[in-house]
Amino acid sequence: MSETIAGRVAFSLREVALGIQQTIRDQHAERIWIRTEMNKLNLYPHSGHCYPELVEKQDGKVVAQMRANLWKDDYIRINRTFLDVLKEPLRDGIAILIQATITFDPVYGLALRIYDIDPSFSLGELEREKQATIAALRKEGVFERNKTTILPLLPQRLAIISVETSKGYSDFLKVTGENPWGYAFFHMLFPALLQGDQAAPQIIAQLRRIRRVAPHFDAVAIIRGGGGDVGLSCYNDYSLAREVALFPIPVLTGIGHSTNETVTEMVAFRNAITPTGLADLLIQQFHNFAVPLKEMERSVAEQTLRLLADTRTLLMNGVRYFRAVAERMLADHSARDLFAAIEKAAMQLLAGENKEIELLQSKVGLLDPVNVLKRGYSITTKDGKPLTRHRQAAAGDEIETQLFDGRIRSIVK
């Protein structure tokens, strides 16, 4: 009730607040859809309720701001839907379309009461952000940059960005460290969160640390295991994807999911679906070198044994010939003539055998794999497997050619 004070009609603050509350109830009772951005979710784990801070921005500036209430049961239902549709939880920093009513409380003021959030709207916004990142990197001409770096023939020194307690990291170390062929790998962990709002800035910070000592490593591996497809939108972040694209050594990714590739995976030198797959990829790189080398070793050994067998046969024939000549000379000449003839024949035989040995040494040298490559021969592989027929390659395939002093990556025309 109003009262008169010094001739003026006055209302209490509570009366004003209740009047505003009633007006809003009368005029804004229906639920409406509102497009906004979740600046902060403000989830209270003890109660399960959320008190979101909603904003609207134009050109990076906040032009509207309002708080909201999202009660526990509604939050659980909405969050479950987001995980099913977006593969992302309801979180800070995403564009949302909410169904809400406008409320006013005399103590807590104006707020929105959230009943539902449309995940398809947020999904569209996330895809739009992903495509915007791709377009920006292509416009800068850096989208394919990391793919032009050179992965060493035997990539042994690895800088790993992961979480020390991650199962994916553990699986990667197990596969590389316990491979039955005994291939040796050196690795150093650069720990970072791999999902959520802090993942992108932490990964960027570790990439910049590695960049300062990049000559000490052959490649960087970003390894994320577990979590399925949840929390992957950070890998579409423009700043992170650009850092990977411009990195001076190959960046390999194994972040453990099977859905559409994120932008970071697209710009990386090579991408594997899982950490174990990435470990297998590195081991295959060693196979690509070891298998042709073993084949050359086997070929050299076989040809050497064959040459030794032929030489042994020639030597035995020479011995038999020498014996026959000696016996004939004993029958036809005096002892003095015999000794001179024997000495001459022996010198001729030794000279011939020395020439044969020199010839064998020359042939064995020519079969050395290093000399084979020096003469212009090469080993060409596709997807890590040696090419032996032209039909194994098709137009557009990427192939690698190993020469004596390096390798060449080519596209088949």
Beta strands, then each sheet from edge to edge (+ up, - down):
strand 1: 3-5
strand 2: 8-10
strand 3: 32-40
strand 4: 53-58
strand 5: 61-69
strand 6: 94-105
strand 7: 109-117
strand 8: 157-162
strand 9: 186-191
strand 10: 219-223
strand 11: 251-254
strand 12: 270-272
strand 13: 379-382
strand 14: 385-386
strand 15: 398-403
strand 16: 406-411
sheet 1: 1+ 2-
sheet 2: 3+ 4- 5+ 7+ 6- 3+
sheet 3: 9+ 8+ 10+ 11+ 12+
sheet 4: 14+ 13- 15+ 16-
end
